[in-house]
Amino acid sequence: MISLKRPAALTIILILLVAVVGYGQTSAPSSAATEVSLFVAVNGSDNDPGTVDKPFATLERARDQIRALKKAGKLKTAVTVNVRSGTYFLDRTFALSAEDSGTAEAPITYCGYAKERPLLFGGKRIKDFAQYKGQILVADLTR
């Protein structure tokens, strides 16, 4: 009979547990590994690939990337557009249509990244106010 000291027995149990938990797993990617994640950030560029390190600058660019993937037949899984923290001034409507819909098997989600809180403001940003009369200010909206 083999007598094992407690630390050695614990090591053997842990090795067996790891072997049993890992048994039956294949090298096939999990659904999380195949999910498409795109990123948008105020300091991004629409010429970048939309990754966490090189995000897009606009929601439109992320939407158009998803449309291109769908058109090429390369979108068979969930898509998440992660919008990084910051203030986004939208000077035109961010439009989504039926072609931008996901499916039950491949949903499309736009959300703030992790616990970040992006702020989206619609309309044109007005600046360069000038004094008009008293406390009334005026700004040229054509600029």
C-alpha positions as CSV (number, residue, x, y, z in Angstrom):
1,M,0.0,0.0,0.0
2,I,1.3,3.5,-0.9
3,S,1.2,6.1,1.9
4,L,0.9,9.7,0.8
5,K,1.5,12.8,2.9
6,R,-1.3,15.2,2.8
7,P,0.3,17.9,0.5
8,A,1.2,15.2,-2.1
9,A,-2.3,13.7,-1.9
10,L,-3.8,17.2,-2.4
11,T,-1.6,17.8,-5.5
12,I,-2.7,14.5,-7.0
13,I,-6.4,15.3,-6.4
14,L,-5.9,18.8,-8.0
15,I,-4.2,17.2,-11.1
16,L,-7.0,14.7,-11.5
17,L,-9.6,17.4,-11.1
18,V,-8.0,19.5,-13.8
19,A,-7.8,16.5,-16.0
20,V,-11.5,15.6,-15.5
21,V,-12.8,19.2,-15.9
22,G,-10.8,19.5,-19.2
23,Y,-11.8,16.1,-20.5
24,G,-14.1,16.2,-23.5
25,Q,-13.2,19.7,-24.5
26,T,-12.2,20.2,-28.1
27,S,-10.3,22.9,-29.8
28,A,-13.5,24.2,-31.5
29,P,-14.1,27.8,-30.6
30,S,-16.7,28.7,-28.0
31,S,-19.5,31.1,-28.9
32,A,-17.7,33.8,-26.9
33,A,-14.6,33.4,-29.0
34,T,-16.5,33.8,-32.3
35,E,-18.5,36.8,-31.2
36,V,-17.7,39.9,-33.2
37,S,-16.8,42.9,-31.0
38,L,-16.4,46.3,-32.5
39,F,-15.3,49.4,-30.6
40,V,-16.1,53.1,-31.0
41,A,-14.3,55.9,-29.1
42,V,-14.2,59.7,-29.3
43,N,-10.4,59.4,-30.0
44,G,-10.9,56.7,-32.6
45,S,-10.6,56.9,-36.4
46,D,-13.1,55.6,-39.0
47,N,-10.0,54.4,-40.9
48,D,-9.0,52.0,-38.0
49,P,-10.3,48.4,-37.8
50,G,-12.7,49.0,-34.9
51,T,-10.7,47.0,-32.3
52,V,-10.3,47.9,-28.6
53,D,-6.8,49.3,-29.4
54,K,-7.8,51.0,-32.7
55,P,-11.5,51.9,-32.4
56,F,-13.8,53.5,-34.9
57,A,-14.7,57.2,-34.3
58,T,-18.4,56.9,-35.2
59,L,-21.5,54.7,-34.7
60,E,-22.1,55.0,-38.5
61,R,-18.7,53.3,-39.2
62,A,-19.5,50.4,-36.9
63,R,-23.0,50.0,-38.4
64,D,-21.5,50.1,-41.9
65,Q,-18.9,47.4,-40.9
66,I,-21.7,45.2,-39.7
67,R,-23.6,45.7,-42.9
68,A,-20.5,44.8,-44.9
69,L,-19.9,41.6,-42.9
70,K,-23.6,40.6,-43.4
71,K,-23.4,41.3,-47.2
72,A,-20.3,39.2,-47.5
73,G,-22.0,36.3,-45.6
74,K,-19.4,36.5,-42.8
75,L,-21.8,37.3,-40.0
76,K,-23.1,34.1,-38.3
77,T,-22.7,35.1,-34.7
78,A,-23.5,37.8,-32.2
79,V,-22.1,41.3,-32.7
80,T,-21.5,43.8,-29.9
81,V,-20.6,47.4,-30.7
82,N,-18.9,48.7,-27.5
83,V,-19.1,52.4,-27.2
84,R,-16.3,53.8,-25.1
85,S,-16.8,56.6,-22.5
86,G,-16.9,60.1,-23.8
87,T,-19.2,62.7,-25.3
88,Y,-20.4,62.1,-28.8
89,F,-22.0,65.0,-30.7
90,L,-24.2,63.6,-33.5
91,D,-24.8,66.3,-36.2
92,R,-27.1,64.0,-38.1
93,T,-29.5,61.2,-37.2
94,F,-27.9,57.8,-36.5
95,A,-30.3,55.7,-38.6
96,L,-30.8,52.0,-38.2
97,S,-33.1,50.1,-40.6
98,A,-34.3,46.5,-41.0
99,E,-31.0,45.6,-42.6
100,D,-29.3,46.4,-39.3
101,S,-31.3,43.9,-37.4
102,G,-29.8,40.8,-35.9
103,T,-31.4,37.4,-35.4
104,A,-32.0,35.2,-32.4
105,E,-28.8,33.3,-33.3
106,A,-26.8,36.4,-34.1
107,P,-28.1,39.4,-32.2
108,I,-26.6,42.9,-32.8
109,T,-26.1,45.0,-29.6
110,Y,-24.9,48.6,-29.2
111,C,-23.9,49.3,-25.6
112,G,-21.5,51.2,-23.4
113,Y,-18.2,49.3,-22.9
114,A,-17.9,47.6,-19.5
115,K,-19.1,50.1,-17.0
116,E,-18.3,53.1,-19.1
117,R,-21.0,55.7,-19.8
118,P,-20.9,57.3,-23.3
119,L,-23.0,60.4,-23.8
120,L,-24.8,60.9,-27.1
121,F,-26.0,64.4,-28.0
122,G,-28.1,64.9,-31.1
123,G,-28.2,68.1,-33.1
124,K,-25.5,70.6,-34.0
125,R,-23.2,71.9,-31.4
126,I,-23.6,75.7,-31.1
127,K,-20.6,77.7,-30.1
128,D,-19.2,81.2,-30.5
129,F,-22.1,83.0,-28.8
130,A,-22.0,86.8,-28.9
131,Q,-23.8,89.4,-26.7
132,Y,-27.0,90.6,-28.3
133,K,-29.1,92.7,-25.9
134,G,-28.8,92.5,-22.1
135,Q,-28.6,88.8,-21.2
136,I,-29.6,87.6,-24.7
137,L,-26.9,85.8,-26.7
138,V,-26.8,85.1,-30.4
139,A,-24.9,82.6,-32.5
140,D,-24.5,82.1,-36.2
141,L,-25.9,78.7,-37.0
142,T,-24.6,78.6,-40.6
143,R,-21.0,77.9,-39.4
